[in-house]
Amino acid sequence: MDKQKVCTYLAYFAKSLLLVLAIGWLIFALLSGAENSGVLKNIPNALPWAILLVFVCIAFRWQILGGILIILFGLFTVVFFSALEFLWILFLISLPLIALGAILTFTVRK
């Protein structure tokens, strides 16, 4: 298998996994706590994950731009969630976003 095919498969894998993660976190943010306050009041909690979903959609069209935006979003989650204090957040949210964004950025098809 040549290098170009490996890069293509890695990019498809990263995009697919990011899509699943973004949709899963968006649904989780919408539904967590919805039994008390309702789904509509949870929309502000889900807004960052909706932004991530937009970034993933951008990555499907413009891979480098989407990858850079996803890396920046991953770095934002490090600060926003204090991920350096809570390592499980770092390993479950921030690092996967940064790694998958890096895969998208550096596996560009020509």
N, CA, C and O atoms as a DFTB+ gen file, in Angstrom:
440 C
 N C O
     1  1       0.852      -1.167       0.000
     2  2       0.000       0.000       0.000
     3  2       0.906       1.241       0.000
     4  3       1.847       1.335       0.787
     5  1       0.613       2.156      -0.868
     6  2       1.465       3.339      -0.954
     7  2       1.075       4.389       0.093
     8  3       0.031       4.300       0.740
     9  1       1.934       5.359       0.227
    10  2       1.782       6.401       1.244
    11  2       0.493       7.208       1.066
    12  3      -0.154       7.578       2.046
    13  1       0.128       7.474      -0.176
    14  2      -1.062       8.272      -0.454
    15  2      -2.331       7.565       0.014
    16  3      -3.234       8.207       0.552
    17  1      -2.408       6.252      -0.184
    18  2      -3.585       5.506       0.268
    19  2      -3.669       5.491       1.790
    20  3      -4.754       5.620       2.356
    21  1      -2.532       5.335       2.446
    22  2      -2.522       5.346       3.914
    23  2      -3.017       6.693       4.424
    24  3      -3.818       6.747       5.358
    25  1      -2.551       7.771       3.823
    26  2      -2.995       9.108       4.219
    27  2      -4.490       9.281       3.994
    28  3      -5.184       9.866       4.825
    29  1      -4.982       8.775       2.880
    30  2      -6.408       8.870       2.589
    31  2      -7.231       8.103       3.612
    32  3      -8.238       8.614       4.101
    33  1      -6.819       6.887       3.941
    34  2      -7.546       6.089       4.929
    35  2      -7.497       6.717       6.311
    36  3      -8.493       6.708       7.035
    37  1      -6.336       7.265       6.684
    38  2      -6.228       7.950       7.974
    39  2      -7.163       9.154       8.037
    40  3      -7.809       9.384       9.059
    41  1      -7.238       9.913       6.962
    42  2      -8.113      11.086       6.931
    43  2      -9.585      10.672       7.037
    44  3     -10.352      11.296       7.770
    45  1      -9.979       9.627       6.312
    46  2     -11.361       9.139       6.412
    47  2     -11.667       8.644       7.821
    48  3     -12.745       8.900       8.357
    49  1     -10.712       7.937       8.416
    50  2     -10.896       7.454       9.785
    51  2     -11.071       8.622      10.750
    52  3     -11.973       8.612      11.587
    53  1     -10.206       9.628      10.632
    54  2     -10.273      10.785      11.534
    55  2     -11.586      11.534      11.362
    56  3     -12.213      11.914      12.352
    57  1     -12.008      11.751      10.134
    58  2     -13.273      12.459       9.894
    59  2     -14.461      11.680      10.442
    60  3     -15.360      12.255      11.056
    61  1     -14.462      10.379      10.220
    62  2     -15.576       9.552      10.708
    63  2     -15.630       9.544      12.231
    64  3     -16.698       9.703      12.822
    65  1     -14.476       9.358      12.860
    66  2     -14.446       9.340      14.324
    67  2     -14.826      10.700      14.893
    68  3     -15.546      10.766      15.889
    69  1     -14.363      11.773      14.290
    70  2     -14.737      13.113      14.753
    71  2     -16.233      13.350      14.604
    72  3     -16.848      13.973      15.470
    73  1     -16.820      12.868      13.529
    74  2     -18.258      13.021      13.337
    75  2     -19.032      12.290      14.423
    76  3     -19.987      12.830      14.980
    77  1     -18.621      11.065      14.725
    78  2     -19.283      10.287      15.777
    79  2     -19.111      10.972      17.136
    80  3     -20.069      11.080      17.902
    81  1     -17.897      11.432      17.435
    82  2     -17.650      12.098      18.711
    83  2     -18.445      13.392      18.839
    84  3     -19.044      13.655      19.882
    85  1     -18.452      14.194      17.789
    86  2     -19.159      15.477      17.846
    87  2     -20.664      15.279      18.029
    88  3     -21.291      15.975      18.828
    89  1     -21.232      14.345      17.299
    90  2     -22.667      14.082      17.438
    91  2     -22.964      13.497      18.812
    92  3     -23.953      13.868      19.444
    93  1     -22.116      12.586      19.279
    94  2     -22.334      11.988      20.602
    95  2     -22.256      13.007      21.719
    96  3     -23.103      13.013      22.613
    97  1     -21.241      13.877      21.681
    98  2     -21.122      14.895      22.725
    99  2     -22.232      15.932      22.634
   100  3     -22.679      16.449      23.659
   101  1     -22.684      16.244      21.421
   102  2     -23.791      17.172      21.248
   103  2     -25.074      16.605      21.854
   104  3     -25.789      17.305      22.572
   105  1     -25.357      15.361      21.567
   106  2     -26.558      14.724      22.123
   107  2     -26.443      14.609      23.632
   108  3     -27.412      14.866      24.347
   109  1     -25.271      14.227      24.126
   110  2     -25.067      14.133      25.569
   111  2     -25.284      15.483      26.238
   112  3     -25.939      15.560      27.277
   113  1     -24.743      16.543      25.656
   114  2     -24.898      17.874      26.248
   115  2     -26.344      18.337      26.211
   116  3     -26.795      19.028      27.125
   117  1     -27.073      17.971      25.175
   118  2     -28.485      18.352      25.108
   119  2     -29.333      17.603      26.121
   120  3     -30.257      18.170      26.704
   121  1     -29.020      16.321      26.333
   122  2     -29.884      15.492      27.164
   123  2     -29.469      15.422      28.633
   124  3     -30.284      15.058      29.480
   125  1     -28.222      15.761      28.951
   126  2     -27.810      15.681      30.359
   127  2     -28.466      16.806      31.149
   128  3     -28.271      17.986      30.857
   129  1     -29.222      16.433      32.122
   130  2     -29.953      17.402      32.927
   131  2     -31.276      17.804      32.329
   132  3     -31.961      18.660      32.888
   133  1     -31.665      17.216      31.206
   134  2     -32.908      17.600      30.539
   135  2     -34.142      17.130      31.297
   136  3     -35.233      17.663      31.095
   137  1     -33.979      16.131      32.173
   138  2     -35.149      15.664      32.918
   139  2     -35.636      16.723      33.906
   140  3     -36.810      16.734      34.276
   141  1     -34.744      17.605      34.330
   142  2     -35.140      18.669      35.267
   143  2     -35.504      19.963      34.559
   144  3     -36.482      20.615      34.926
   145  1     -34.740      20.339      33.561
   146  2     -34.938      21.657      32.963
   147  2     -35.458      21.618      31.531
   148  3     -35.924      22.638      31.024
   149  1     -35.390      20.492      30.884
   150  2     -35.840      20.393      29.506
   151  2     -34.695      20.575      28.530
   152  3     -33.668      21.173      28.849
   153  1     -34.893      20.052      27.344
   154  2     -33.852      20.072      26.325
   155  2     -33.562      21.503      25.863
   156  3     -32.406      21.848      25.618
   157  1     -34.586      22.326      25.745
   158  2     -34.381      23.685      25.248
   159  2     -33.486      24.514      26.159
   160  3     -32.733      25.360      25.676
   161  1     -33.553      24.285      27.462
   162  2     -32.695      25.032      28.380
   163  2     -31.261      24.512      28.379
   164  3     -30.373      25.171      28.918
   165  1     -31.019      23.354      27.790
   166  2     -29.672      22.803      27.695
   167  2     -28.958      23.214      26.417
   168  3     -27.807      22.831      26.209
   169  1     -29.608      23.977      25.566
   170  2     -28.976      24.396      24.318
   171  2     -27.681      25.178      24.561
   172  3     -26.713      24.952      23.834
   173  1     -27.612      26.080      25.537
   174  2     -26.319      26.751      25.770
   175  2     -25.195      25.782      26.149
   176  3     -24.038      26.023      25.805
   177  1     -25.515      24.698      26.848
   178  2     -24.501      23.694      27.192
   179  2     -24.020      22.946      25.953
   180  3     -22.877      22.491      25.901
   181  1     -24.880      22.821      24.970
   182  2     -24.552      22.053      23.769
   183  2     -23.912      22.909      22.686
   184  3     -23.428      22.368      21.692
   185  1     -23.895      24.210      22.845
   186  2     -23.374      25.091      21.808
   187  2     -21.918      24.798      21.431
   188  3     -21.611      24.765      20.239
   189  1     -21.009      24.584      22.388
   190  2     -19.628      24.261      21.976
   191  2     -19.538      22.993      21.131
   192  3     -18.723      22.917      20.211
   193  1     -20.358      22.011      21.432
   194  2     -20.311      20.763      20.671
   195  2     -20.947      20.947      19.303
   196  3     -20.567      20.267      18.349
   197  1     -21.907      21.853      19.194
   198  2     -22.453      22.195      17.879
   199  2     -21.383      22.888      17.036
   200  3     -21.295      22.661      15.829
   201  1     -20.574      23.730      17.675
   202  2     -19.471      24.382      16.970
   203  2     -18.464      23.334      16.492
   204  3     -17.957      23.416      15.374
   205  1     -18.178      22.346      17.351
   206  2     -17.283      21.264      16.926
   207  2     -17.861      20.536      15.726
   208  3     -17.125      20.188      14.802
   209  1     -19.149      20.303      15.723
   210  2     -19.786      19.633      14.582
   211  2     -19.646      20.472      13.315
   212  3     -19.444      19.922      12.232
   213  1     -19.750      21.780      13.435
   214  2     -19.531      22.665      12.281
   215  2     -18.091      22.542      11.797
   216  3     -17.842      22.487      10.592
   217  1     -17.142      22.500      12.732
   218  2     -15.734      22.345      12.356
   219  2     -15.488      21.017      11.642
   220  3     -14.700      20.951      10.699
   221  1     -16.156      19.977      12.090
   222  2     -16.017      18.664      11.432
   223  2     -16.587      18.736      10.015
   224  3     -16.004      18.183       9.082
   225  1     -17.709      19.408       9.853
   226  2     -18.284      19.572       8.508
   227  2     -17.343      20.378       7.620
   228  3     -17.205      20.082       6.433
   229  1     -16.697      21.394       8.187
   230  2     -15.695      22.156       7.432
   231  2     -14.549      21.235       7.012
   232  3     -14.035      21.339       5.898
   233  1     -14.154      20.336       7.909
   234  2     -13.053      19.414       7.606
   235  2     -13.395      18.478       6.461
   236  3     -12.497      18.046       5.737
   237  1     -14.665      18.153       6.279
   238  2     -15.045      17.301       5.155
   239  2     -14.851      18.030       3.833
   240  3     -14.578      17.398       2.812
   241  1     -14.989      19.349       3.840
   242  2     -14.831      20.131       2.599
   243  2     -13.406      20.656       2.437
   244  3     -12.801      20.520       1.374
   245  1     -12.877      21.259       3.507
   246  2     -11.534      21.834       3.498
   247  2     -10.753      21.206       4.634
   248  3     -10.814      21.670       5.773
   249  1     -10.028      20.162       4.326
   250  2      -9.416      19.308       5.346
   251  2      -8.403      20.049       6.212
   252  3      -8.420      19.887       7.433
   253  1      -7.528      20.851       5.626
   254  2      -6.506      21.537       6.416
   255  2      -7.150      22.555       7.348
   256  3      -6.829      22.594       8.536
   257  1      -8.052      23.377       6.826
   258  2      -8.728      24.371       7.657
   259  2      -9.504      23.703       8.787
   260  3      -9.425      24.135       9.937
   261  1     -10.249      22.657       8.465
   262  2     -10.995      21.937       9.492
   263  2     -10.089      21.325      10.536
   264  3     -10.396      21.366      11.728
   265  1      -8.968      20.753      10.100
   266  2      -8.017      20.168      11.042
   267  2      -7.451      21.212      11.995
   268  3      -7.336      20.965      13.196
   269  1      -7.099      22.377      11.462
   270  2      -6.563      23.444      12.312
   271  2      -7.623      23.929      13.295
   272  3      -7.320      24.148      14.468
   273  1      -8.854      24.099      12.836
   274  2      -9.933      24.530      13.735
   275  2     -10.188      23.504      14.830
   276  3     -10.457      23.870      15.974
   277  1     -10.105      22.229      14.491
   278  2     -10.332      21.173      15.482
   279  2      -9.186      21.130      16.489
   280  3      -9.418      20.910      17.678
   281  1      -7.950      21.337      16.026
   282  2      -6.822      21.417      16.960
   283  2      -7.026      22.583      17.927
   284  3      -6.830      22.431      19.133
   285  1      -7.417      23.739      17.404
   286  2      -7.652      24.901      18.260
   287  2      -8.792      24.642      19.245
   288  3      -8.728      25.067      20.399
   289  1      -9.829      23.948      18.788
   290  2     -10.937      23.597      19.679
   291  2     -10.449      22.661      20.782
   292  3     -10.842      22.804      21.940
   293  1      -9.592      21.702      20.424
   294  2      -9.020      20.801      21.425
   295  2      -8.191      21.550      22.447
   296  3      -8.257      21.251      23.639
   297  1      -7.403      22.530      21.991
   298  2      -6.632      23.358      22.930
   299  2      -7.551      24.200      23.799
   300  3      -7.267      24.421      24.976
   301  1      -8.655      24.674      23.222
   302  2      -9.645      25.419      23.997
   303  2     -10.232      24.550      25.110
   304  3     -10.457      25.030      26.221
   305  1     -10.481      23.271      24.811
   306  2     -11.050      22.395      25.845
   307  2     -10.062      22.157      26.984
   308  3     -10.473      21.932      28.123
   309  1      -8.764      22.205      26.686
   310  2      -7.768      22.058      27.755
   311  2      -7.942      23.185      28.768
   312  3      -7.914      22.954      29.977
   313  1      -8.120      24.399      28.268
   314  2      -8.276      25.561      29.151
   315  2      -9.659      25.572      29.786
   316  3      -9.787      25.751      30.997
   317  1     -10.706      25.381      28.966
   318  2     -12.079      25.513      29.438
   319  2     -12.442      24.471      30.503
   320  3     -13.110      24.789      31.486
   321  1     -12.003      23.241      30.303
   322  2     -12.336      22.166      31.234
   323  2     -11.255      21.933      32.283
   324  3     -11.354      20.979      33.054
   325  1     -10.223      22.780      32.333
   326  2      -9.079      22.594      33.241
   327  2      -8.543      21.167      33.118
   328  3      -8.365      20.465      34.114
   329  1      -8.297      20.765      31.901
   330  2      -7.940      19.374      31.613
   331  2      -6.589      18.979      32.191
   332  3      -6.337      17.793      32.403
   333  1      -5.723      19.939      32.449
   334  2      -4.437      19.584      33.041
   335  2      -4.585      19.189      34.507
   336  3      -3.734      18.484      35.050
   337  1      -5.653      19.637      35.144
   338  2      -5.938      19.235      36.527
   339  2      -6.696      17.918      36.579
   340  3      -6.515      17.124      37.501
   341  1      -7.539      17.694      35.591
   342  2      -8.350      16.482      35.537
   343  2      -7.905      15.667      34.324
   344  3      -8.377      15.891      33.209
   345  1      -7.002      14.731      34.549
   346  2      -6.375      14.009      33.436
   347  2      -7.363      13.185      32.625
   348  3      -7.141      12.964      31.435
   349  1      -8.438      12.728      33.236
   350  2      -9.399      11.942      32.477
   351  2     -10.072      12.807      31.413
   352  3     -10.409      12.304      30.342
   353  1     -10.274      14.091      31.684
   354  2     -10.816      15.000      30.672
   355  2      -9.788      15.192      29.565
   356  3     -10.131      15.208      28.383
   357  1      -8.537      15.335      29.952
   358  2      -7.471      15.509      28.972
   359  2      -7.419      14.334      28.005
   360  3      -7.298      14.528      26.795
   361  1      -7.510      13.116      28.535
   362  2      -7.381      11.925      27.699
   363  2      -8.670      11.546      26.970
   364  3      -8.614      10.864      25.946
   365  1      -9.824      11.970      27.473
   366  2     -11.089      11.614      26.819
   367  2     -11.601      12.670      25.856
   368  3     -12.317      12.343      24.910
   369  1     -11.250      13.920      26.075
   370  2     -11.806      14.986      25.238
   371  2     -10.705      15.725      24.472
   372  3     -10.716      15.756      23.242
   373  1      -9.767      16.313      25.192
   374  2      -8.814      17.231      24.571
   375  2      -7.814      16.546      23.649
   376  3      -7.690      16.931      22.486
   377  1      -7.110      15.554      24.137
   378  2      -6.086      14.899      23.320
   379  2      -6.638      14.208      22.076
   380  3      -6.015      14.296      21.018
   381  1      -7.788      13.521      22.159
   382  2      -8.323      12.953      20.909
   383  2      -8.640      14.017      19.862
   384  3      -8.397      13.811      18.673
   385  1      -9.182      15.154      20.300
   386  2      -9.475      16.223      19.340
   387  2      -8.195      16.764      18.707
   388  3      -8.127      16.969      17.495
   389  1      -7.188      16.991      19.541
   390  2      -5.921      17.511      19.028
   391  2      -5.274      16.501      18.081
   392  3      -4.786      16.878      17.015
   393  1      -5.266      15.238      18.457
   394  2      -4.646      14.205      17.618
   395  2      -5.395      14.022      16.295
   396  3      -4.770      13.932      15.238
   397  1      -6.716      13.968      16.348
   398  2      -7.484      13.783      15.116
   399  2      -7.391      15.010      14.213
   400  3      -7.353      14.883      12.990
   401  1      -7.354      16.199      14.817
   402  2      -7.149      17.408      14.027
   403  2      -5.782      17.417      13.368
   404  3      -5.639      17.861      12.229
   405  1      -4.772      16.926      14.086
   406  2      -3.424      16.846      13.514
   407  2      -3.389      15.847      12.363
   408  3      -2.734      16.094      11.350
   409  1      -4.077      14.737      12.505
   410  2      -4.157      13.760      11.403
   411  2      -4.760      14.411      10.176
   412  3      -4.261      14.231       9.065
   413  1      -5.827      15.163      10.370
   414  2      -6.453      15.835       9.231
   415  2      -5.532      16.865       8.595
   416  3      -5.482      17.002       7.373
   417  1      -4.816      17.576       9.430
   418  2      -3.943      18.632       8.924
   419  2      -2.773      18.077       8.128
   420  3      -2.387      18.649       7.109
   421  1      -2.209      16.970       8.584
   422  2      -0.973      16.478       7.993
   423  2      -1.143      15.319       7.017
   424  3      -0.150      14.814       6.492
   425  1      -2.376      14.886       6.761
   426  2      -2.603      13.817       5.779
   427  2      -3.434      14.338       4.628
   428  3      -4.483      13.778       4.308
   429  1      -2.983      15.380       4.022
   430  2      -3.728      16.017       2.937
   431  2      -3.477      15.276       1.641
   432  3      -2.338      14.970       1.290
   433  1      -4.573      14.992       0.928
   434  2      -4.472      14.363      -0.380
   435  2      -4.154      15.423      -1.422
   436  3      -4.649      16.548      -1.356
   437  1      -3.330      15.052      -2.372
   438  2      -2.983      16.018      -3.435
   439  2      -3.636      15.665      -4.724
   440  3      -3.455      16.365      -5.720
